[in-house]
Amino acid sequence: MDKINRKKLGLLGGTFNPVHLGHLRAAEEIREILELDKIHFIPASIPPHKDSEDIITTEDRLKMLELATYGNPFFEISDIELKRGGASYTIDTLRHFSYSYPEYELYFIVGNELFAEINTWKDFKQLFALSNFVVITRPGFSGDYSSLIPLAVKEDFRYHKTENEVTTYFHRGSKTLTIVQIEGIQVSSTQIRNLLEKDKSVKYLVPATIESYILSKKLYKKEADLNRV
């Protein structure tokens, strides 16, 4: 099946600790802009580039993703990295999806800050043999988009085109790197965790179902606070 006729599957990884409206809105915007058929949210087991000390259980993160994406026919959840356990490497996940979903063209979605560190990723030179990449930027980015391509992989891209305000760079293989500027919602998981530790409201930062789940299970509370309950 050639690339033009294949369906398009977006892959959005992360700790989702917790999932919030910023994650969901970014996924929805990218789905519409790139006309993706599906987006799979992929919670990481142990992210190799993050401190795992404050990460809650995989069961709670997975349950919150299920609650957050319920009712959206375009969103699905993959627990492949949770089942695999250990450090979650993108190359292993892309190999899984490439083998398990041959009818789809893959689009791995990543923020520009993380993409800038791609030279630290496991087997990073092999990533573009398996998937297209989508790099997210926020409104206000005024630089040349080519500056977002790390030097470690820059020479692998031959030319680019801009269409409908979306810039796509073409890899020397068959894959692409697309720079997508989204409006998004300015919220972070760190911000939410900090608010919860201080007994502050997270209403309107996460879906109502996630707020209820967090509060009912007393997630992100410091041990000393839990002992006083």
TAZI-V308374 format. One record per pair of residues at least 12 apart in sequence whose ideal C-beta (glycine too) atoms are under 10 Angstrom apart, sorted by the first residue. I is the first residue (numbers start at 1). J is the second residue. D is the distance in whole Angstrom. If there is no record, write none. Layout:
i->I j->J d->D
i->I j->J d->D
This chain:
i->1 j->102 d->8
i->1 j->103 d->6
i->1 j->104 d->10
i->1 j->105 d->9
i->2 j->105 d->10
i->3 j->105 d->6
i->3 j->132 d->9
i->3 j->174 d->7
i->3 j->175 d->9
i->3 j->176 d->10
i->4 j->105 d->9
i->5 j->103 d->10
i->5 j->105 d->9
i->6 j->37 d->9
i->6 j->101 d->10
i->6 j->102 d->9
i->6 j->103 d->6
i->6 j->104 d->6
i->6 j->105 d->4
i->6 j->106 d->9
i->7 j->36 d->9
i->7 j->37 d->4
i->7 j->38 d->8
i->7 j->101 d->9
i->7 j->103 d->6
i->7 j->104 d->5
i->7 j->105 d->7
i->8 j->31 d->9
i->8 j->34 d->7
i->8 j->35 d->7
i->8 j->36 d->5
i->8 j->37 d->5
i->8 j->38 d->8
i->8 j->39 d->10
i->8 j->104 d->7
i->8 j->105 d->5
i->8 j->106 d->8
i->8 j->107 d->6
i->8 j->132 d->9
i->9 j->36 d->7
i->9 j->37 d->7
i->9 j->38 d->5
i->9 j->39 d->8
i->9 j->40 d->7
i->9 j->76 d->9
i->9 j->97 d->7
i->9 j->101 d->6
i->9 j->103 d->9
i->9 j->104 d->4
i->9 j->105 d->7
i->9 j->106 d->6
i->9 j->107 d->7
i->9 j->108 d->10
i->9 j->131 d->9
i->10 j->27 d->7
i->10 j->30 d->6
i->10 j->31 d->6
i->10 j->34 d->7
i->10 j->36 d->4
i->10 j->37 d->9
i->10 j->38 d->7
i->10 j->39 d->4
i->10 j->40 d->7
i->10 j->41 d->9
i->10 j->74 d->9
i->10 j->75 d->10
i->10 j->104 d->10
i->10 j->106 d->8
i->10 j->107 d->5
i->10 j->108 d->8
i->10 j->109 d->6
i->10 j->132 d->10
i->10 j->134 d->7
i->11 j->36 d->10
i->11 j->38 d->10
i->11 j->39 d->8
i->11 j->40 d->6
i->11 j->41 d->9
i->11 j->42 d->6
i->11 j->78 d->8
i->11 j->90 d->9
i->11 j->93 d->7
i->11 j->94 d->8
i->11 j->97 d->6
i->11 j->101 d->10
i->11 j->104 d->10
i->11 j->106 d->6
i->11 j->107 d->7
i->11 j->108 d->5
i->11 j->109 d->6
i->11 j->110 d->9
i->11 j->131 d->7
i->11 j->132 d->10
i->11 j->133 d->10
i->11 j->134 d->9
i->12 j->24 d->10
i->12 j->26 d->8
i->12 j->27 d->6
i->12 j->30 d->8
i->12 j->31 d->10
i->12 j->39 d->6
i->12 j->40 d->7
i->12 j->41 d->5
i->12 j->42 d->7
i->12 j->43 d->10
i->12 j->75 d->9
i->12 j->78 d->10
i->12 j->107 d->9
i->12 j->108 d->8
i->12 j->109 d->5
i->12 j->110 d->9
i->12 j->134 d->9
i->12 j->136 d->10
i->13 j->40 d->9
i->13 j->41 d->8
i->13 j->42 d->4
i->13 j->43 d->8
i->13 j->44 d->6
i->13 j->47 d->9
i->13 j->78 d->9
i->13 j->80 d->10
i->13 j->81 d->7
i->13 j->88 d->7
i->13 j->90 d->7
i->13 j->93 d->7
i->13 j->108 d->8
i->13 j->109 d->8
i->13 j->110 d->8
i->13 j->114 d->10
i->14 j->41 d->8
i->14 j->42 d->8
i->14 j->43 d->7
i->14 j->44 d->6
i->14 j->47 d->8
i->14 j->50 d->10
i->14 j->61 d->10
i->14 j->65 d->10
i->14 j->88 d->10
i->14 j->109 d->10
i->14 j->110 d->9
i->14 j->111 d->9
i->14 j->114 d->9
i->14 j->189 d->8
i->15 j->43 d->7
i->15 j->44 d->5
i->15 j->45 d->9
i->15 j->46 d->9
i->15 j->47 d->6
i->15 j->50 d->6
i->15 j->52 d->8
i->15 j->54 d->9
i->15 j->55 d->6
i->15 j->56 d->9
i->15 j->58 d->10
i->15 j->61 d->7
i->15 j->88 d->9
i->15 j->189 d->7
i->16 j->41 d->7
i->16 j->42 d->9
i->16 j->43 d->5
i->16 j->44 d->8
i->16 j->55 d->10
i->16 j->61 d->5
i->16 j->62 d->9
i->16 j->64 d->7
i->16 j->65 d->6
i->16 j->68 d->8
i->16 j->77 d->10
i->16 j->189 d->7
i->17 j->43 d->9
i->17 j->44 d->9
i->17 j->47 d->9
i->17 j->50 d->9
i->17 j->52 d->9
i->17 j->54 d->7
i->17 j->55 d->5
i->17 j->56 d->6
i->17 j->60 d->9
i->17 j->61 d->6
i->17 j->64 d->9
i->17 j->189 d->5
i->17 j->190 d->9
i->17 j->192 d->9
i->17 j->193 d->7
i->17 j->219 d->10
i->17 j->220 d->9
i->18 j->56 d->8
i->18 j->60 d->8
i->18 j->61 d->7
i->18 j->64 d->5
i->18 j->65 d->9
i->18 j->68 d->9
i->18 j->189 d->6
i->18 j->192 d->6
i->18 j->193 d->8
i->18 j->196 d->9
i->18 j->202 d->9
i->18 j->205 d->10
i->18 j->206 d->6
i->18 j->207 d->10
i->18 j->210 d->6
i->18 j->211 d->9
i->18 j->213 d->9
i->18 j->214 d->6
i->18 j->219 d->7
i->18 j->220 d->8
i->19 j->41 d->8
i->19 j->43 d->8
i->19 j->61 d->8
i->19 j->62 d->10
i->19 j->64 d->5
i->19 j->65 d->5
i->19 j->66 d->10
i->19 j->67 d->8
i->19 j->68 d->5
i->19 j->69 d->8
i->19 j->77 d->10
i->19 j->189 d->8
i->19 j->192 d->10
i->19 j->206 d->7
i->19 j->207 d->8
i->19 j->210 d->6
i->20 j->64 d->10
i->20 j->68 d->8
i->20 j->185 d->8
i->20 j->187 d->5
i->20 j->188 d->8
i->20 j->189 d->6
i->20 j->191 d->9
i->20 j->192 d->6
i->20 j->202 d->8
i->20 j->205 d->6
i->20 j->206 d->5
i->20 j->207 d->8
i->20 j->210 d->7
i->21 j->68 d->9
i->21 j->184 d->9
i->21 j->185 d->5
i->21 j->187 d->6
i->21 j->192 d->10
i->21 j->204 d->8
i->21 j->205 d->6
i->21 j->206 d->6
i->21 j->207 d->7
i->21 j->210 d->9
i->22 j->184 d->6
i->22 j->185 d->5
i->22 j->186 d->7
i->22 j->187 d->4
i->22 j->188 d->7
i->22 j->189 d->9
i->22 j->191 d->9
i->22 j->192 d->10
i->22 j->205 d->8
i->22 j->206 d->9
i->23 j->41 d->8
i->23 j->65 d->9
i->23 j->68 d->8
i->23 j->69 d->10
i->23 j->184 d->10
i->23 j->185 d->9
i->23 j->187 d->9
i->23 j->188 d->10
i->23 j->189 d->8
i->23 j->206 d->10
i->24 j->41 d->9
i->24 j->65 d->10
i->24 j->68 d->6
i->24 j->69 d->8
i->24 j->72 d->8
i->24 j->75 d->8
i->24 j->185 d->8
i->24 j->206 d->9
i->24 j->207 d->7
i->24 j->210 d->10
i->25 j->182 d->8
i->25 j->183 d->8
i->25 j->184 d->6
i->25 j->185 d->5
i->25 j->187 d->9
i->26 j->39 d->10
i->26 j->109 d->8
i->26 j->111 d->9
i->26 j->136 d->6
i->26 j->138 d->10
i->26 j->180 d->9
i->26 j->182 d->6
i->26 j->183 d->9
i->26 j->184 d->5
i->26 j->185 d->8
i->27 j->39 d->5
i->27 j->40 d->10
i->27 j->41 d->7
i->27 j->69 d->9
i->27 j->72 d->9
i->27 j->74 d->9
i->27 j->75 d->7
i->27 j->109 d->8
i->27 j->182 d->10
i->28 j->72 d->8
i->28 j->74 d->8
i->28 j->75 d->8
i->28 j->182 d->9
i->28 j->184 d->10
i->29 j->136 d->9
i->29 j->180 d->8
i->29 j->181 d->10
i->29 j->182 d->4
i->29 j->183 d->7
i->29 j->184 d->7
i->29 j->185 d->10
i->30 j->107 d->8
i->30 j->109 d->6
i->30 j->134 d->6
i->30 j->136 d->7
i->30 j->178 d->9
i->30 j->180 d->6
i->30 j->182 d->7
i->30 j->184 d->10
i->31 j->72 d->9
i->31 j->74 d->6
i->31 j->75 d->8
i->31 j->107 d->10
i->31 j->109 d->10
i->32 j->74 d->9
i->32 j->182 d->10
i->33 j->134 d->9
i->33 j->164 d->8
i->33 j->165 d->9
i->33 j->166 d->6
i->33 j->178 d->9
i->33 j->180 d->6
i->33 j->181 d->9
i->33 j->182 d->8
i->34 j->107 d->7
i->34 j->109 d->9
i->34 j->132 d->9
i->34 j->134 d->7
i->34 j->166 d->8
i->34 j->168 d->10
i->34 j->178 d->7
i->34 j->180 d->7
i->36 j->74 d->8
i->36 j->104 d->10
i->36 j->105 d->9
i->36 j->107 d->6
i->36 j->109 d->9
i->36 j->134 d->9
i->37 j->74 d->8
i->37 j->104 d->8
i->37 j->105 d->9
i->38 j->73 d->9
i->38 j->74 d->6
i->38 j->75 d->8
i->38 j->76 d->6
i->38 j->101 d->9
i->38 j->104 d->8
i->39 j->69 d->9
i->39 j->72 d->9
i->39 j->74 d->6
i->39 j->75 d->6
i->39 j->76 d->7
i->39 j->77 d->10
i->39 j->107 d->9
i->39 j->109 d->8
i->40 j->69 d->10
i->40 j->75 d->8
i->40 j->76 d->5
i->40 j->77 d->7
i->40 j->78 d->5
i->40 j->80 d->9
i->40 j->93 d->10
i->40 j->97 d->8
i->40 j->101 d->9
i->40 j->104 d->10
i->40 j->106 d->10
i->40 j->109 d->10
i->41 j->62 d->10
i->41 j->65 d->5
i->41 j->66 d->10
i->41 j->68 d->8
i->41 j->69 d->6
i->41 j->75 d->7
i->41 j->76 d->7
i->41 j->77 d->5
i->41 j->78 d->7
i->41 j->79 d->10
i->41 j->109 d->10
i->42 j->65 d->9
i->42 j->76 d->10
i->42 j->77 d->8
i->42 j->78 d->5
i->42 j->79 d->8
i->42 j->80 d->7
i->42 j->81 d->6
i->42 j->82 d->9
i->42 j->88 d->8
i->42 j->90 d->10
i->42 j->93 d->6
i->42 j->96 d->10
i->42 j->97 d->9
i->42 j->108 d->10
i->42 j->109 d->10
i->43 j->55 d->10
i->43 j->58 d->7
i->43 j->61 d->5
i->43 j->62 d->6
i->43 j->64 d->9
i->43 j->65 d->6
i->43 j->77 d->8
i->43 j->78 d->8
i->43 j->79 d->7
i->43 j->80 d->9
i->43 j->81 d->7
i->43 j->82 d->6
i->43 j->88 d->9
i->44 j->58 d->9
i->44 j->61 d->9
i->44 j->81 d->5
i->44 j->82 d->8
i->44 j->87 d->9
i->44 j->88 d->4
i->44 j->89 d->10
i->44 j->90 d->10
i->44 j->93 d->9
i->45 j->58 d->7
i->45 j->61 d->10
i->45 j->79 d->9
i->45 j->80 d->9
i->45 j->81 d->5
i->45 j->82 d->5
i->45 j->83 d->8
i->45 j->84 d->6
i->45 j->85 d->5
i->45 j->86 d->6
i->45 j->87 d->7
i->45 j->88 d->5
i->46 j->58 d->10
i->46 j->81 d->9
i->46 j->82 d->10
i->46 j->85 d->8
i->46 j->86 d->6
i->46 j->87 d->5
i->46 j->88 d->6
i->47 j->81 d->9
i->47 j->87 d->8
i->47 j->88 d->6
i->47 j->89 d->10
i->48 j->86 d->10
i->48 j->87 d->5
i->48 j->88 d->7
i->48 j->89 d->7
i->48 j->90 d->9
i->48 j->120 d->8
i->48 j->121 d->8
i->48 j->122 d->8
i->49 j->87 d->10
i->49 j->88 d->10
i->49 j->114 d->7
i->49 j->117 d->7
i->49 j->120 d->7
i->49 j->121 d->8
i->50 j->88 d->10
i->52 j->87 d->10
i->54 j->189 d->9
i->54 j->190 d->9
i->54 j->193 d->7
i->54 j->197 d->10
i->54 j->220 d->8
i->55 j->189 d->10
i->56 j->193 d->9
i->56 j->214 d->9
i->56 j->217 d->9
i->56 j->219 d->6
i->56 j->220 d->7
i->57 j->217 d->10
i->57 j->219 d->9
i->58 j->79 d->8
i->58 j->81 d->9
i->58 j->82 d->5
i->58 j->83 d->9
i->58 j->85 d->9
i->59 j->82 d->9
i->60 j->213 d->8
i->60 j->214 d->9
i->60 j->217 d->7
i->60 j->219 d->6
i->60 j->220 d->10
i->61 j->82 d->8
i->61 j->219 d->10
i->62 j->77 d->7
i->62 j->79 d->6
i->62 j->82 d->6
i->63 j->210 d->10
i->63 j->213 d->7
i->63 j->217 d->9
i->64 j->206 d->8
i->64 j->207 d->9
i->64 j->209 d->8
i->64 j->210 d->5
i->64 j->213 d->6
i->64 j->214 d->8
i->64 j->217 d->10
i->64 j->219 d->9
i->65 j->77 d->5
i->65 j->78 d->10
i->65 j->79 d->9
i->65 j->210 d->9
i->66 j->209 d->10
i->67 j->206 d->10
i->67 j->207 d->7
i->67 j->208 d->10
i->67 j->209 d->4
i->67 j->210 d->6
i->67 j->212 d->9
i->67 j->213 d->6
i->68 j->206 d->8
i->68 j->207 d->5
i->68 j->209 d->7
i->68 j->210 d->6
i->68 j->213 d->9
i->69 j->207 d->9
i->70 j->207 d->9
i->70 j->209 d->8
i->78 j->93 d->8
i->78 j->96 d->9
i->78 j->97 d->8
i->78 j->100 d->9
i->80 j->92 d->9
i->80 j->93 d->6
i->80 j->96 d->5
i->80 j->97 d->8
i->80 j->100 d->9
i->81 j->93 d->6
i->81 j->96 d->9
i->84 j->96 d->8
i->87 j->122 d->9
i->89 j->121 d->7
i->89 j->122 d->4
i->89 j->123 d->8
i->90 j->108 d->7
i->90 j->110 d->8
i->90 j->114 d->10
i->90 j->118 d->9
i->90 j->121 d->6
i->90 j->122 d->7
i->90 j->123 d->9
i->90 j->124 d->8
i->90 j->127 d->7
i->90 j->130 d->9
i->90 j->131 d->9
i->90 j->133 d->10
i->91 j->121 d->7
i->91 j->122 d->5
i->91 j->123 d->4
i->91 j->124 d->8
i->91 j->125 d->10
i->91 j->126 d->6
i->91 j->127 d->6
i->91 j->129 d->10
i->91 j->130 d->8
i->91 j->131 d->10
i->92 j->122 d->8
i->92 j->123 d->9
i->93 j->108 d->8
i->93 j->130 d->9
i->93 j->131 d->9
i->94 j->106 d->7
i->94 j->108 d->7
i->94 j->123 d->10
i->94 j->126 d->9
i->94 j->127 d->6
i->94 j->128 d->10
i->94 j->129 d->9
i->94 j->130 d->4
i->94 j->131 d->5
i->95 j->123 d->10
i->95 j->126 d->9
i->95 j->129 d->10
i->95 j->130 d->6
i->95 j->131 d->10
i->96 j->130 d->10
i->97 j->130 d->8
i->97 j->131 d->7
i->98 j->129 d->9
i->98 j->130 d->5
i->98 j->131 d->7
i->99 j->130 d->10
i->104 j->131 d->10
i->105 j->131 d->9
i->105 j->132 d->7
i->105 j->174 d->10
i->105 j->175 d->9
i->105 j->176 d->10
i->106 j->130 d->7
i->106 j->131 d->4
i->106 j->132 d->6
i->106 j->133 d->9
i->106 j->175 d->9
i->107 j->131 d->7
i->107 j->132 d->5
i->107 j->133 d->7
i->107 j->134 d->5
i->107 j->175 d->10
i->107 j->176 d->9
i->107 j->178 d->8
i->108 j->127 d->8
i->108 j->128 d->10
i->108 j->130 d->8
i->108 j->131 d->5
i->108 j->132 d->7
i->108 j->133 d->5
i->108 j->134 d->7
i->108 j->135 d->10
i->108 j->175 d->10
i->109 j->131 d->10
i->109 j->132 d->10
i->109 j->133 d->8
i->109 j->134 d->5
i->109 j->135 d->8
i->109 j->136 d->7
i->109 j->178 d->10
i->109 j->180 d->9
i->110 j->133 d->7
i->110 j->134 d->7
i->110 j->135 d->6
i->110 j->136 d->7
i->111 j->135 d->7
i->111 j->136 d->5
i->111 j->137 d->8
i->111 j->138 d->9
i->112 j->135 d->5
i->112 j->136 d->6
i->112 j->137 d->5
i->112 j->138 d->8
i->112 j->141 d->8
i->112 j->145 d->10
i->112 j->147 d->10
i->112 j->148 d->5
i->112 j->149 d->10
i->112 j->179 d->8
i->112 j->180 d->10
i->112 j->181 d->10
i->113 j->135 d->10
i->113 j->136 d->9
i->113 j->137 d->10
i->113 j->148 d->10
i->114 j->135 d->9
i->114 j->136 d->9
i->115 j->133 d->7
i->115 j->134 d->9
i->115 j->135 d->5
i->115 j->136 d->9
i->115 j->137 d->10
i->115 j->148 d->7
i->115 j->149 d->8
i->115 j->150 d->7
i->115 j->153 d->9
i->115 j->177 d->9
i->115 j->179 d->10
i->116 j->135 d->9
i->116 j->147 d->10
i->116 j->148 d->7
i->116 j->149 d->9
i->116 j->150 d->6
i->116 j->152 d->10
i->117 j->150 d->8
i->117 j->152 d->9
i->118 j->133 d->9
i->118 j->135 d->10
i->118 j->149 d->9
i->118 j->150 d->5
i->118 j->152 d->6
i->118 j->153 d->6
i->119 j->150 d->6
i->119 j->151 d->8
i->119 j->152 d->4
i->119 j->153 d->8
i->120 j->150 d->10
i->120 j->152 d->9
i->121 j->152 d->10
i->124 j->150 d->9
i->124 j->152 d->7
i->124 j->153 d->7
i->125 j->152 d->8
i->125 j->153 d->7
i->125 j->156 d->8
i->127 j->153 d->9
i->127 j->171 d->10
i->127 j->175 d->9
i->128 j->153 d->7
i->128 j->156 d->7
i->128 j->157 d->9
i->128 j->171 d->5
i->128 j->172 d->9
i->128 j->173 d->6
i->128 j->174 d->9
i->128 j->175 d->5
i->128 j->176 d->9
i->128 j->177 d->8
i->129 j->171 d->9
i->129 j->173 d->6
i->129 j->174 d->9
i->129 j->175 d->7
i->130 j->173 d->10
i->130 j->175 d->8
i->131 j->175 d->7
i->131 j->176 d->10
i->132 j->168 d->9
i->132 j->171 d->8
i->132 j->174 d->9
i->132 j->175 d->5
i->132 j->176 d->5
i->132 j->177 d->7
i->132 j->178 d->7
i->133 j->149 d->10
i->133 j->153 d->9
i->133 j->169 d->9
i->133 j->171 d->9
i->133 j->175 d->7
i->133 j->176 d->8
i->133 j->177 d->5
i->133 j->178 d->7
i->133 j->179 d->10
i->134 j->166 d->10
i->134 j->168 d->10
i->134 j->176 d->9
i->134 j->177 d->8
i->134 j->178 d->5
i->134 j->179 d->8
i->134 j->180 d->6
i->135 j->148 d->6
i->135 j->149 d->8
i->135 j->167 d->10
i->135 j->169 d->10
i->135 j->177 d->7
i->135 j->178 d->7
i->135 j->179 d->5
i->135 j->180 d->7
i->135 j->181 d->10
i->136 j->178 d->10
i->136 j->179 d->8
i->136 j->180 d->6
i->136 j->181 d->8
i->136 j->182 d->6
i->136 j->184 d->8
i->137 j->167 d->10
i->137 j->179 d->6
i->137 j->180 d->7
i->137 j->181 d->5
i->137 j->182 d->8
i->137 j->184 d->10
i->138 j->181 d->7
i->138 j->182 d->7
i->138 j->183 d->8
i->138 j->184 d->6
i->138 j->186 d->8
i->139 j->181 d->6
i->139 j->182 d->8
i->139 j->183 d->6
i->139 j->184 d->8
i->139 j->186 d->10
i->140 j->181 d->9
i->141 j->179 d->9
i->141 j->181 d->6
i->144 j->167 d->10
i->145 j->160 d->8
i->145 j->162 d->9
i->145 j->167 d->5
i->145 j->168 d->10
i->145 j->169 d->8
i->145 j->177 d->10
i->145 j->178 d->10
i->145 j->179 d->5
i->145 j->181 d->9
i->146 j->160 d->8
i->146 j->167 d->9
i->146 j->169 d->8
i->146 j->179 d->9
i->148 j->167 d->10
i->148 j->169 d->9
i->148 j->177 d->9
i->148 j->179 d->6
i->149 j->169 d->7
i->149 j->177 d->7
i->149 j->179 d->9
i->153 j->169 d->10
i->153 j->171 d->9
i->153 j->177 d->8
i->154 j->169 d->9
i->155 j->172 d->9
i->156 j->169 d->9
i->156 j->170 d->10
i->156 j->171 d->6
i->156 j->172 d->5
i->156 j->173 d->8
i->156 j->175 d->10
i->156 j->177 d->9
i->157 j->169 d->4
i->157 j->170 d->6
i->157 j->171 d->6
i->157 j->172 d->7
i->157 j->175 d->10
i->157 j->176 d->9
i->157 j->177 d->6
i->158 j->170 d->6
i->158 j->171 d->8
i->158 j->172 d->6
i->158 j->173 d->10
i->160 j->176 d->9
i->160 j->177 d->8
i->160 j->178 d->10
i->160 j->179 d->9
i->161 j->176 d->10
i->162 j->179 d->9
i->165 j->180 d->9
i->165 j->181 d->7
i->166 j->178 d->6
i->166 j->179 d->7
i->166 j->180 d->6
i->166 j->181 d->8
i->167 j->179 d->5
i->167 j->180 d->9
i->167 j->181 d->9
i->168 j->180 d->10
i->185 j->204 d->10
i->185 j->205 d->8
i->186 j->205 d->10
i->187 j->202 d->9
i->187 j->204 d->9
i->187 j->205 d->5
i->187 j->206 d->8
i->188 j->205 d->9
i->189 j->205 d->10
i->189 j->206 d->9
i->189 j->220 d->10
i->191 j->205 d->7
i->192 j->205 d->6
i->192 j->206 d->6
i->192 j->210 d->9
i->192 j->211 d->10
i->192 j->214 d->8
i->192 j->220 d->8
i->193 j->214 d->10
i->193 j->219 d->9
i->193 j->220 d->5
i->194 j->220 d->9
i->195 j->220 d->9
i->196 j->211 d->10
i->196 j->214 d->7
i->196 j->215 d->9
i->196 j->218 d->9
i->196 j->219 d->7
i->196 j->220 d->4
i->196 j->221 d->7
i->196 j->222 d->10
i->196 j->225 d->10
i->197 j->220 d->6
i->197 j->221 d->7
i->197 j->222 d->6
i->197 j->225 d->8
i->198 j->222 d->10
i->198 j->225 d->10
i->199 j->221 d->9
i->199 j->225 d->8
i->201 j->215 d->10
i->202 j->214 d->7
i->202 j->215 d->9
i->202 j->220 d->9
